Amino acid sequence: MAAKANKEAPVPPKAEAKAKALKAKKHRIKQAVKKLCDIDVAKVNTLIRPDGVEKACVPLAPDYDALDVANKIGII
């Protein structure tokens, strides 16, 4: 007799990505911003919206000017 196959529903890729993204801790977000944009961060504020999307607001350290950072990363 063949063994029964596990009949658990597979996790959709989007749900798995959301679950991994929601596990991002504030210190990891701070490190990522510092590495990607080469700037110092004062602190990290996060919120999870009702639809499950996590947002992060990253205030800059006092010695950084927002316009200089925007020019550096290509927004302006």
LUMBA-907795 format. One record per atom (N, C-alpha, C): residue number from 1; residue in three letters; atom name; x negated, y, z negated. Coordinates in Angstrom, 3 decimals. Last residue first. Example, Ala and Ser with C-alpha at 12.3 -4.5 7.8 and 13.67 -1.06 7.14 Angstrom:
BEGIN
<2; "SER"; "N"; <-12.850; -2.250; -7.080>>,
<2; "SER"; "CA"; <-13.670; -1.060; -7.140>>,
<2; "SER"; "C"; <-12.900; 0.030; -7.870>>,
<1; "ALA"; "N"; <-13.190; -5.690; -7.800>>,
<1; "ALA"; "CA"; <-12.300; -4.500; -7.800>>,
<1; "ALA"; "C"; <-13.200; -3.300; -7.800>>,
***
This chain:
BEGIN
<76; "ILE"; "N"; <-15.188; 63.607; 6.298>>,
<76; "ILE"; "CA"; <-15.133; 64.960; 6.887>>,
<76; "ILE"; "C"; <-16.193; 65.071; 7.949>>,
<75; "ILE"; "N"; <-15.799; 60.942; 5.892>>,
<75; "ILE"; "CA"; <-14.399; 61.357; 5.890>>,
<75; "ILE"; "C"; <-14.249; 62.715; 6.560>>,
<74; "GLY"; "N"; <-18.415; 59.908; 5.672>>,
<74; "GLY"; "CA"; <-17.815; 60.086; 6.982>>,
<74; "GLY"; "C"; <-16.352; 60.460; 7.000>>,
<73; "ILE"; "N"; <-19.948; 59.808; 3.432>>,
<73; "ILE"; "CA"; <-19.305; 58.557; 3.824>>,
<73; "ILE"; "C"; <-18.479; 58.699; 5.100>>,
<72; "LYS"; "N"; <-20.904; 62.469; 3.342>>,
<72; "LYS"; "CA"; <-21.843; 61.344; 3.362>>,
<72; "LYS"; "C"; <-21.190; 60.061; 3.856>>,
<71; "ASN"; "N"; <-18.636; 64.025; 3.107>>,
<71; "ASN"; "CA"; <-19.479; 64.147; 4.299>>,
<71; "ASN"; "C"; <-20.388; 62.941; 4.444>>,
<70; "ALA"; "N"; <-17.815; 63.160; 0.555>>,
<70; "ALA"; "CA"; <-16.940; 62.956; 1.707>>,
<70; "ALA"; "C"; <-17.722; 63.060; 3.008>>,
<69; "VAL"; "N"; <-19.966; 64.077; -0.992>>,
<69; "VAL"; "CA"; <-19.716; 62.637; -0.890>>,
<69; "VAL"; "C"; <-18.837; 62.341; 0.317>>,
<68; "ASP"; "N"; <-19.612; 66.834; -0.699>>,
<68; "ASP"; "CA"; <-20.861; 66.206; -0.263>>,
<68; "ASP"; "C"; <-20.680; 64.702; -0.073>>,
<67; "LEU"; "N"; <-17.090; 67.130; -1.884>>,
<67; "LEU"; "CA"; <-17.267; 67.439; -0.458>>,
<67; "LEU"; "C"; <-18.548; 66.820; 0.087>>,
<66; "ALA"; "N"; <-17.587; 66.438; -4.577>>,
<66; "ALA"; "CA"; <-16.680; 65.616; -3.771>>,
<66; "ALA"; "C"; <-16.862; 65.881; -2.275>>,
<65; "ASP"; "N"; <-20.781; 66.289; -6.002>>,
<65; "ASP"; "CA"; <-19.757; 67.150; -5.429>>,
<65; "ASP"; "C"; <-18.907; 66.320; -4.474>>,
<64; "TYR"; "N"; <-22.055; 65.012; -9.042>>,
<64; "TYR"; "CA"; <-21.758; 64.797; -7.630>>,
<64; "TYR"; "C"; <-20.629; 65.724; -7.192>>,
<63; "ASP"; "N"; <-22.372; 65.197; -11.788>>,
<63; "ASP"; "CA"; <-23.425; 65.775; -10.953>>,
<63; "ASP"; "C"; <-23.219; 65.544; -9.455>>,
<62; "PRO"; "N"; <-20.236; 63.803; -13.020>>,
<62; "PRO"; "CA"; <-20.226; 65.269; -12.959>>,
<62; "PRO"; "C"; <-21.279; 65.882; -12.038>>,
<61; "ALA"; "N"; <-19.152; 61.039; -10.966>>,
<61; "ALA"; "CA"; <-19.943; 61.556; -12.080>>,
<61; "ALA"; "C"; <-20.043; 63.076; -11.924>>,
<60; "LEU"; "N"; <-15.766; 60.778; -9.731>>,
<60; "LEU"; "CA"; <-17.215; 60.850; -9.572>>,
<60; "LEU"; "C"; <-17.883; 61.345; -10.843>>,
<59; "PRO"; "N"; <-13.134; 58.433; -10.272>>,
<59; "PRO"; "CA"; <-13.675; 59.786; -10.430>>,
<59; "PRO"; "C"; <-15.201; 59.768; -10.358>>,
<58; "VAL"; "N"; <-11.397; 56.330; -8.500>>,
<58; "VAL"; "CA"; <-12.760; 56.360; -8.994>>,
<58; "VAL"; "C"; <-13.240; 57.814; -9.080>>,
<57; "CYS"; "N"; <-8.704; 54.229; -8.660>>,
<57; "CYS"; "CA"; <-9.071; 55.635; -8.549>>,
<57; "CYS"; "C"; <-10.427; 55.776; -9.228>>,
<56; "ALA"; "N"; <-7.386; 51.440; -7.041>>,
<56; "ALA"; "CA"; <-8.399; 51.941; -7.950>>,
<56; "ALA"; "C"; <-8.674; 53.404; -7.629>>,
<55; "LYS"; "N"; <-4.632; 49.186; -6.922>>,
<55; "LYS"; "CA"; <-5.291; 50.400; -6.464>>,
<55; "LYS"; "C"; <-6.317; 50.804; -7.498>>,
<54; "GLU"; "N"; <-3.190; 46.164; -5.851>>,
<54; "GLU"; "CA"; <-3.993; 46.842; -6.856>>,
<54; "GLU"; "C"; <-4.672; 48.051; -6.225>>,
<53; "VAL"; "N"; <0.076; 45.186; -5.116>>,
<53; "VAL"; "CA"; <-1.171; 45.718; -4.585>>,
<53; "VAL"; "C"; <-1.908; 46.460; -5.693>>,
<52; "GLY"; "N"; <2.598; 44.416; -5.998>>,
<52; "GLY"; "CA"; <1.464; 43.537; -6.249>>,
<52; "GLY"; "C"; <0.133; 44.025; -5.733>>,
<51; "ASP"; "N"; <4.720; 46.092; -5.925>>,
<51; "ASP"; "CA"; <4.646; 45.106; -4.839>>,
<51; "ASP"; "C"; <3.400; 44.223; -4.945>>,
<50; "PRO"; "N"; <4.222; 47.791; -8.086>>,
<50; "PRO"; "CA"; <5.267; 46.772; -8.214>>,
<50; "PRO"; "C"; <5.245; 45.714; -7.101>>,
<49; "ARG"; "N"; <0.594; 48.072; -8.378>>,
<49; "ARG"; "CA"; <1.905; 48.543; -7.955>>,
<49; "ARG"; "C"; <2.935; 47.432; -8.088>>,
<48; "ILE"; "N"; <-1.658; 48.407; -10.831>>,
<48; "ILE"; "CA"; <-1.077; 47.385; -9.966>>,
<48; "ILE"; "C"; <0.341; 47.832; -9.660>>,
<47; "LEU"; "N"; <-4.512; 50.474; -11.176>>,
<47; "LEU"; "CA"; <-3.097; 50.222; -11.395>>,
<47; "LEU"; "C"; <-2.645; 49.159; -10.418>>,
<46; "THR"; "N"; <-7.475; 51.790; -12.722>>,
<46; "THR"; "CA"; <-6.779; 50.866; -11.839>>,
<46; "THR"; "C"; <-5.306; 50.815; -12.183>>,
<45; "ASN"; "N"; <-10.238; 53.896; -12.815>>,
<45; "ASN"; "CA"; <-8.847; 53.742; -13.229>>,
<45; "ASN"; "C"; <-8.173; 52.804; -12.235>>,
<44; "VAL"; "N"; <-13.503; 54.107; -13.872>>,
<44; "VAL"; "CA"; <-12.618; 53.499; -12.886>>,
<44; "VAL"; "C"; <-11.230; 53.365; -13.503>>,
<43; "LYS"; "N"; <-15.883; 56.826; -14.218>>,
<43; "LYS"; "CA"; <-15.095; 55.714; -14.734>>,
<43; "LYS"; "C"; <-14.199; 55.189; -13.615>>,
<42; "ALA"; "N"; <-17.987; 58.063; -12.731>>,
<42; "ALA"; "CA"; <-17.749; 58.382; -14.138>>,
<42; "ALA"; "C"; <-16.986; 57.249; -14.811>>,
<41; "VAL"; "N"; <-20.459; 56.770; -10.570>>,
<41; "VAL"; "CA"; <-19.038; 56.844; -10.896>>,
<41; "VAL"; "C"; <-18.899; 57.141; -12.386>>,
<40; "ASP"; "N"; <-22.827; 57.754; -8.116>>,
<40; "ASP"; "CA"; <-22.516; 57.341; -9.478>>,
<40; "ASP"; "C"; <-21.045; 57.610; -9.768>>,
<39; "ILE"; "N"; <-23.379; 56.376; -4.818>>,
<39; "ILE"; "CA"; <-23.009; 57.464; -5.717>>,
<39; "ILE"; "C"; <-22.749; 56.893; -7.108>>,
<38; "ASP"; "N"; <-23.496; 54.713; -2.507>>,
<38; "ASP"; "CA"; <-24.712; 55.217; -3.127>>,
<38; "ASP"; "C"; <-24.429; 56.460; -3.979>>,
<37; "CYS"; "N"; <-21.425; 53.326; -1.398>>,
<37; "CYS"; "CA"; <-21.482; 54.765; -1.137>>,
<37; "CYS"; "C"; <-22.712; 55.433; -1.721>>,
<36; "LEU"; "N"; <-21.942; 50.616; -2.097>>,
<36; "LEU"; "CA"; <-21.472; 50.985; -0.762>>,
<36; "LEU"; "C"; <-21.700; 52.460; -0.441>>,
<35; "LYS"; "N"; <-22.846; 50.666; -4.805>>,
<35; "LYS"; "CA"; <-23.638; 50.019; -3.751>>,
<35; "LYS"; "C"; <-23.232; 50.513; -2.363>>,
<34; "LYS"; "N"; <-20.817; 52.033; -6.154>>,
<34; "LYS"; "CA"; <-22.206; 52.507; -6.252>>,
<34; "LYS"; "C"; <-23.064; 51.927; -5.130>>,
<33; "VAL"; "N"; <-18.651; 50.422; -5.546>>,
<33; "VAL"; "CA"; <-18.667; 51.813; -5.081>>,
<33; "VAL"; "C"; <-20.094; 52.352; -5.100>>,
<32; "ALA"; "N"; <-19.461; 48.055; -6.866>>,
<32; "ALA"; "CA"; <-19.227; 48.053; -5.418>>,
<32; "ALA"; "C"; <-19.271; 49.468; -4.847>>,
<31; "GLN"; "N"; <-19.565; 48.830; -9.554>>,
<31; "GLN"; "CA"; <-20.781; 48.377; -8.878>>,
<31; "GLN"; "C"; <-20.634; 48.437; -7.366>>,
<30; "LYS"; "N"; <-16.836; 49.409; -9.955>>,
<30; "LYS"; "CA"; <-17.844; 50.457; -10.143>>,
<30; "LYS"; "C"; <-19.141; 50.092; -9.426>>,
<29; "ILE"; "N"; <-15.740; 46.883; -9.601>>,
<29; "ILE"; "CA"; <-15.343; 47.962; -8.692>>,
<29; "ILE"; "C"; <-16.383; 49.077; -8.748>>,
<28; "ARG"; "N"; <-16.900; 45.588; -11.781>>,
<28; "ARG"; "CA"; <-17.223; 45.114; -10.423>>,
<28; "ARG"; "C"; <-16.860; 46.177; -9.386>>,
<27; "HIS"; "N"; <-15.733; 46.927; -13.897>>,
<27; "HIS"; "CA"; <-17.181; 47.037; -13.726>>,
<27; "HIS"; "C"; <-17.617; 46.553; -12.344>>,
<26; "LYS"; "N"; <-13.015; 46.206; -13.579>>,
<26; "LYS"; "CA"; <-13.435; 47.588; -13.393>>,
<26; "LYS"; "C"; <-14.948; 47.711; -13.187>>,
<25; "LYS"; "N"; <-12.541; 43.192; -11.648>>,
<25; "LYS"; "CA"; <-12.645; 43.923; -12.899>>,
<25; "LYS"; "C"; <-13.215; 45.314; -12.627>>,
<24; "ALA"; "N"; <-10.333; 41.501; -9.628>>,
<24; "ALA"; "CA"; <-11.478; 42.407; -9.646>>,
<24; "ALA"; "C"; <-11.450; 43.215; -10.935>>,
<23; "LYS"; "N"; <-8.088; 40.013; -9.385>>,
<23; "LYS"; "CA"; <-9.019; 39.585; -10.428>>,
<23; "LYS"; "C"; <-10.242; 40.496; -10.505>>,
<22; "LEU"; "N"; <-6.777; 40.877; -7.224>>,
<22; "LEU"; "CA"; <-6.267; 41.318; -8.506>>,
<22; "LEU"; "C"; <-7.182; 40.911; -9.654>>,
<21; "ALA"; "N"; <-8.123; 39.491; -5.216>>,
<21; "ALA"; "CA"; <-8.301; 40.938; -5.324>>,
<21; "ALA"; "C"; <-7.835; 41.443; -6.681>>,
<20; "LYS"; "N"; <-7.177; 36.898; -5.607>>,
<20; "LYS"; "CA"; <-8.595; 37.172; -5.803>>,
<20; "LYS"; "C"; <-8.835; 38.664; -5.986>>,
<19; "ALA"; "N"; <-4.488; 37.291; -4.991>>,
<19; "ALA"; "CA"; <-4.846; 36.780; -6.308>>,
<19; "ALA"; "C"; <-6.321; 37.060; -6.597>>,
<18; "LYS"; "N"; <-4.679; 38.090; -2.340>>,
<18; "LYS"; "CA"; <-4.151; 39.012; -3.346>>,
<18; "LYS"; "C"; <-4.559; 38.574; -4.742>>,
<17; "ALA"; "N"; <-5.653; 35.744; -1.179>>,
<17; "ALA"; "CA"; <-6.474; 36.954; -1.136>>,
<17; "ALA"; "C"; <-6.002; 37.965; -2.177>>,
<16; "GLU"; "N"; <-3.458; 34.069; -1.623>>,
<16; "GLU"; "CA"; <-4.745; 33.729; -2.231>>,
<16; "GLU"; "C"; <-5.650; 34.952; -2.267>>,
<15; "ALA"; "N"; <-1.561; 35.310; -0.062>>,
<15; "ALA"; "CA"; <-1.324; 35.205; -1.502>>,
<15; "ALA"; "C"; <-2.631; 34.899; -2.228>>,
<14; "LYS"; "N"; <-2.718; 34.964; 2.468>>,
<14; "LYS"; "CA"; <-2.501; 36.314; 1.944>>,
<14; "LYS"; "C"; <-2.300; 36.280; 0.436>>,
<13; "PRO"; "N"; <-2.734; 32.122; 2.822>>,
<13; "PRO"; "CA"; <-3.989; 32.886; 2.710>>,
<13; "PRO"; "C"; <-3.803; 34.280; 2.122>>,
<12; "PRO"; "N"; <-0.504; 30.206; 0.718>>,
<12; "PRO"; "CA"; <-0.742; 31.033; 1.912>>,
<12; "PRO"; "C"; <-1.995; 31.884; 1.741>>,
<11; "VAL"; "N"; <-1.199; 27.059; -0.576>>,
<11; "VAL"; "CA"; <-1.143; 28.482; -0.902>>,
<11; "VAL"; "C"; <-1.404; 29.276; 0.368>>,
<10; "PRO"; "N"; <0.907; 24.250; 0.175>>,
<10; "PRO"; "CA"; <-0.367; 24.972; 0.290>>,
<10; "PRO"; "C"; <-0.178; 26.455; -0.025>>,
<9; "ALA"; "N"; <2.778; 22.415; -2.190>>,
<9; "ALA"; "CA"; <2.802; 23.378; -1.089>>,
<9; "ALA"; "C"; <1.460; 24.098; -1.021>>,
<8; "GLU"; "N"; <2.010; 19.041; -2.887>>,
<8; "GLU"; "CA"; <2.058; 20.427; -3.324>>,
<8; "GLU"; "C"; <2.032; 21.332; -2.109>>,
<7; "LYS"; "N"; <1.966; 16.273; -2.534>>,
<7; "LYS"; "CA"; <2.952; 17.059; -1.792>>,
<7; "LYS"; "C"; <3.087; 18.482; -2.322>>,
<6; "ASN"; "N"; <-0.556; 14.027; -1.894>>,
<6; "ASN"; "CA"; <-0.163; 15.097; -2.791>>,
<6; "ASN"; "C"; <0.759; 16.050; -2.033>>,
<5; "ALA"; "N"; <0.461; 10.832; -0.719>>,
<5; "ALA"; "CA"; <-0.215; 12.110; -0.497>>,
<5; "ALA"; "C"; <0.309; 13.137; -1.497>>,
<4; "LYS"; "N"; <0.031; 7.677; -2.224>>,
<4; "LYS"; "CA"; <0.918; 8.779; -1.860>>,
<4; "LYS"; "C"; <0.109; 10.065; -1.731>>,
<3; "ALA"; "N"; <-1.953; 5.138; -0.729>>,
<3; "ALA"; "CA"; <-1.720; 6.082; -1.834>>,
<3; "ALA"; "C"; <-0.828; 7.211; -1.347>>,
<2; "ALA"; "N"; <-0.557; 2.221; 0.800>>,
<2; "ALA"; "CA"; <-1.331; 3.460; 0.881>>,
<2; "ALA"; "C"; <-0.987; 4.368; -0.299>>,
<1; "MET"; "N"; <-0.821; -1.165; 0.000>>,
<1; "MET"; "CA"; <0.000; 0.000; 0.000>>,
<1; "MET"; "C"; <-0.880; 1.249; 0.000>>,
***
